[in-house]
Amino acid sequence: MTTITPTTDSFANQFYAGARACIPVVISVATYGMVWGVLARGAGLSLLEVVLMSGLVFAGAAQFVALDLWTAIPAALPIGPLIIAALIVNLRYLLLTATLRPLFKPESGLKGALMMAFVTDENWAMTVLEMKRGGGSVAFLLGGGVLAYACWMATTITGHVLGSAIDDPARYGLDFAFTATFLVLLLGMWKTRADLLPWGVAALSAIIASKLIDGSWHILIGALLGSLAGAIADKVRHVD
């Protein structure tokens, strides 16, 4: 695999560039971080539990899924299903982080793997866009990731603290923030009409799976089938 030539910018410059690039989407992250904090309080999570889950898991979609399985009675908490559900939701990161391999040196090893903890859908998308322009770096990736992490921690905690004053997030349209973020990312990654095929396959298969299969399997199914459709279409174009 070809490794991208490191940029001549300093680590600090690239770090701040990555953070700046992610500011627009991080604003949306802040919104659904608040929503998650409010819902976490309603589900019975203590402030300490919110801090630990947001700090150690740092995965919005998985944390929303976890709330559906959370109970106020520790003995009744379904640990096994909760872990499996979170794993299924986050399996997409195997595909996402694989695309970032050109940024890392072969000897990165464990250090590079640990950096993947700061990869989110948002800073991954921004970094991939930068890579397509001939740039991109580990520092750029971390800049957006650290900003998203700090924002997520601050807003989930704030949402929990202020949860008693926001009885219904949907009433204020806050529940749409998660969807709005991904729509912005998709529009930013649009190149040609060919992109419609994998996006359409992913969306359609996820919708059908959500109707037929309980749980969060539709997320994984949509991601895998959409990726497969994109790979096949790309291969066909190159053959032609």
Phi and psi in degrees as a GROMACS rama.xvg file:
@    title "Ramachandran Plot"
@    xaxis  label "Phi"
@    yaxis  label "Psi"
@TYPE xy
-74.0017  133.839  THR-2
-94.8464  132.44  THR-3
-68.2736  135.414  ILE-4
-65.2468  126.614  THR-5
-57.8871  142.675  PRO-6
-72.2134  155.524  THR-7
-80.1164  -11.6583  THR-8
-64.4679  152.967  ASP-9
-71.1439  163.417  SER-10
-57.3173  -44.2275  PHE-11
-62.0498  -43.9537  ALA-12
-62.5385  -43.0022  ASN-13
-67.5398  -37.9849  GLN-14
-60.8316  -48.8637  PHE-15
-67.7004  -33.2157  TYR-16
-64.3855  -41.7034  ALA-17
-64.5972  -40.1442  GLY-18
-64.7774  -43.8635  ALA-19
-63.8741  -39.6788  ARG-20
-63.4437  -28.4959  ALA-21
-93.4701  -3.24627  CYS-22
-55.9056  -46.5478  ILE-23
-58.5319  -43.5777  PRO-24
-78.5803  -27.0436  VAL-25
-67.6998  -27.2415  VAL-26
-60.454  -40.9816  ILE-27
-69.7102  -37.9645  SER-28
-57.4898  -40.1817  VAL-29
-61.3704  -37.9756  ALA-30
-66.3982  -49.9884  THR-31
-78.8333  -12.6153  TYR-32
-67.3158  -41.6033  GLY-33
-61.9027  -43.7717  MET-34
-59.8701  -44.5616  VAL-35
-63.7408  -40.2123  TRP-36
-61.5622  -41.6241  GLY-37
-63.5841  -46.8043  VAL-38
-66.0975  -34.5011  LEU-39
-63.7059  -40.9323  ALA-40
-63.2091  -42.3222  ARG-41
-65.1977  -28.6265  GLY-42
-81.2222  -6.1439  ALA-43
99.6393  7.2415  GLY-44
-73.6857  139.068  LEU-45
-79.7213  168.555  SER-46
-61.7851  -39.8243  LEU-47
-62.5742  -41.3825  LEU-48
-65.3618  -35.8958  GLU-49
-65.3481  -44.261  VAL-50
-61.7307  -44.8805  VAL-51
-67.5771  -43.384  LEU-52
-67.5387  -46.2119  MET-53
-65.8746  -37.7861  SER-54
-74.5388  -36.7296  GLY-55
-94.0131  -34.7542  LEU-56
-87.2578  -50.9523  VAL-57
46.7734  57.2827  PHE-58
-149.612  101.395  ALA-59
-55.6787  -51.167  GLY-60
-61.7822  -43.7073  ALA-61
-65.0209  -36.2453  ALA-62
-70.6087  -34.9106  GLN-63
-65.7472  -41.2423  PHE-64
-62.8403  -40.9983  VAL-65
-60.3336  -35.3327  ALA-66
-63.2963  -32.0225  LEU-67
-65.4322  -26.124  ASP-68
-101.676  -5.12914  LEU-69
-74.5707  142.013  TRP-70
-128.177  154.916  THR-71
-76.1164  -13.4596  ALA-72
-101.196  110.089  ILE-73
-52.107  -39.9352  PRO-74
-66.4933  -23.9261  ALA-75
-95.9234  1.16808  ALA-76
-70.6385  121.173  LEU-77
-78.8913  80.0292  PRO-78
-58.5375  -47.1228  ILE-79
-58.6867  -57.185  GLY-80
-59.4694  -34.6988  PRO-81
-64.518  -45.6504  LEU-82
-65.0874  -42.4334  ILE-83
-64.0643  -42.7492  ILE-84
-62.0201  -43.6206  ALA-85
-64.2888  -38.8792  ALA-86
-63.5183  -43.9662  LEU-87
-61.7756  -45.3645  ILE-88
-62.1483  -36.7514  VAL-89
-91.108  0.619069  ASN-90
-61.2951  -23.5272  LEU-91
-61.559  -22.5566  ARG-92
-70.06  -17.9544  TYR-93
-62.9055  -38.4222  LEU-94
-76.9872  -42.5568  LEU-95
-64.7603  -49.7522  LEU-96
-69.5057  -25.6209  THR-97
-62.128  -31.7589  ALA-98
-72.294  -14.1006  THR-99
-91.2272  -2.4753  LEU-100
-55.3304  -36.1491  ARG-101
-61.3377  -18.671  PRO-102
-76.4146  -20.2778  LEU-103
-104.398  145.566  PHE-104
-74.0735  152.885  LYS-105
-55.4289  -30.8241  PRO-106
-88.7581  7.37954  GLU-107
-58.9577  -44.6053  SER-108
52.7817  -126.478  GLY-109
-61.8985  -38.2671  LEU-110
-59.3634  -44.2198  LYS-111
-66.3274  -39.0116  GLY-112
-64.4597  -39.5407  ALA-113
-65.8467  -32.4173  LEU-114
-65.037  -23.7651  MET-115
-64.2291  -15.9406  MET-116
-62.8663  -22.7613  ALA-117
-96.1488  7.33068  PHE-118
-82.7934  126.616  VAL-119
-122.511  168.372  THR-120
-57.7692  -35.8955  ASP-121
-72.0038  -53.9335  GLU-122
-74.027  -22.5739  ASN-123
-63.6142  -47.8247  TRP-124
-61.3304  -43.8036  ALA-125
-65.9811  -37.8084  MET-126
-68.7079  -40.5872  THR-127
-63.1628  -40.1104  VAL-128
-61.0318  -41.9082  LEU-129
-66.1426  -36.8857  GLU-130
-64.5369  -38.0456  MET-131
-66.7989  -23.2444  LYS-132
-87.9878  2.78486  ARG-133
93.8743  4.74435  GLY-134
-111.843  -140.386  GLY-135
88.3789  142.387  GLY-136
-161.798  168.154  SER-137
-62.5012  -39.7208  VAL-138
-63.1427  -40.6642  ALA-139
-60.8259  -45.1398  PHE-140
-60.6138  -45.8781  LEU-141
-68.0132  -33.5522  LEU-142
-58.112  -48.9191  GLY-143
-68.3644  -37.7537  GLY-144
-66.8458  -43.535  GLY-145
-65.8366  -40.509  VAL-146
-61.8479  -45.407  LEU-147
-63.2841  -39.4262  ALA-148
-63.5675  -47.321  TYR-149
-62.3869  -41.6944  ALA-150
-64.9555  -43.4789  CYS-151
-62.7081  -44.9744  TRP-152
-61.1306  -48.5599  MET-153
-63.8411  -42.8929  ALA-154
-79.4928  -32.4712  THR-155
-68.1583  -37.3879  THR-156
-66.8519  -45.0262  ILE-157
-61.7191  -42.1047  THR-158
-60.6811  -39.7614  GLY-159
-65.9268  -43.8468  HIS-160
-64.6208  -40.5381  VAL-161
-92.8489  5.07583  LEU-162
-55.7884  -32.846  GLY-163
-66.6703  -20.7007  SER-164
-93.2748  -11.7777  ALA-165
-118.471  94.5419  ILE-166
-77.4323  -29.0561  ASP-167
-144.568  98.5289  ASP-168
-57.7005  -33.8017  PRO-169
-64.2942  -26.8394  ALA-170
-62.6559  -29.1158  ARG-171
-102.707  7.46209  TYR-172
75.5383  11.4779  GLY-173
-71.191  -21.9869  LEU-174
-69.9402  -14.5804  ASP-175
-87.1353  -8.44123  PHE-176
-59.8147  -40.222  ALA-177
-62.0914  -44.7486  PHE-178
-66.869  -41.0008  THR-179
-61.3877  -37.1807  ALA-180
-59.5441  -46.021  THR-181
-71.658  -29.9837  PHE-182
-65.0623  -40.971  LEU-183
-63.6191  -42.2877  VAL-184
-64.0192  -40.7265  LEU-185
-63.4862  -44.4733  LEU-186
-62.5582  -36.2626  LEU-187
-68.8361  -26.192  GLY-188
-95.7257  0.387249  MET-189
-64.5161  130.968  TRP-190
-121.299  -59.2933  LYS-191
-138.511  176.869  THR-192
-63.8862  -21.531  ARG-193
-61.1309  -24.2869  ALA-194
-66.5137  -22.3013  ASP-195
-64.7666  -31.3445  LEU-196
-63.1313  -58.9155  LEU-197
-63.0197  -36.154  PRO-198
-64.2715  -43.0508  TRP-199
-65.6996  -43.1382  GLY-200
-62.5557  -44.1923  VAL-201
-61.8969  -46.2786  ALA-202
-65.4677  -47.2293  ALA-203
-64.8508  -44.9363  LEU-204
-66.4805  -36.5095  SER-205
-66.4357  -40.3623  ALA-206
-65.037  -45.8963  ILE-207
-63.381  -43.6865  ILE-208
-63.1161  -37.6603  ALA-209
-65.2842  -27.6446  SER-210
-80.7573  -28.4946  LYS-211
-99.3279  -26.6228  LEU-212
-124.088  130.101  ILE-213
-72.3103  158.517  ASP-214
89.2968  -156.711  GLY-215
-107.809  21.2146  SER-216
-61.5181  -27.5996  TRP-217
-62.127  -29.0607  HIS-218
-66.0148  -47.7285  ILE-219
-66.8553  -43.5625  LEU-220
-61.7578  -45.5071  ILE-221
-61.2808  -42.806  GLY-222
-64.8689  -44.5279  ALA-223
-68.3496  -46.4049  LEU-224
-68.9354  -36.6446  LEU-225
-64.8214  -42.6713  GLY-226
-64.299  -40.7187  SER-227
-63.5924  -42.9675  LEU-228
-62.6636  -41.3799  ALA-229
-64.7668  -41.0257  GLY-230
-65.3728  -43.2015  ALA-231
-65.0128  -44.0338  ILE-232
-62.463  -40.3138  ALA-233
-65.4005  -40.196  ASP-234
-64.7416  -41.9981  LYS-235
-62.3812  -41.3875  VAL-236
-63.1557  -40.3731  ARG-237
-70.7455  -32.9306  HIS-238
-66.5118  -42.3941  VAL-239
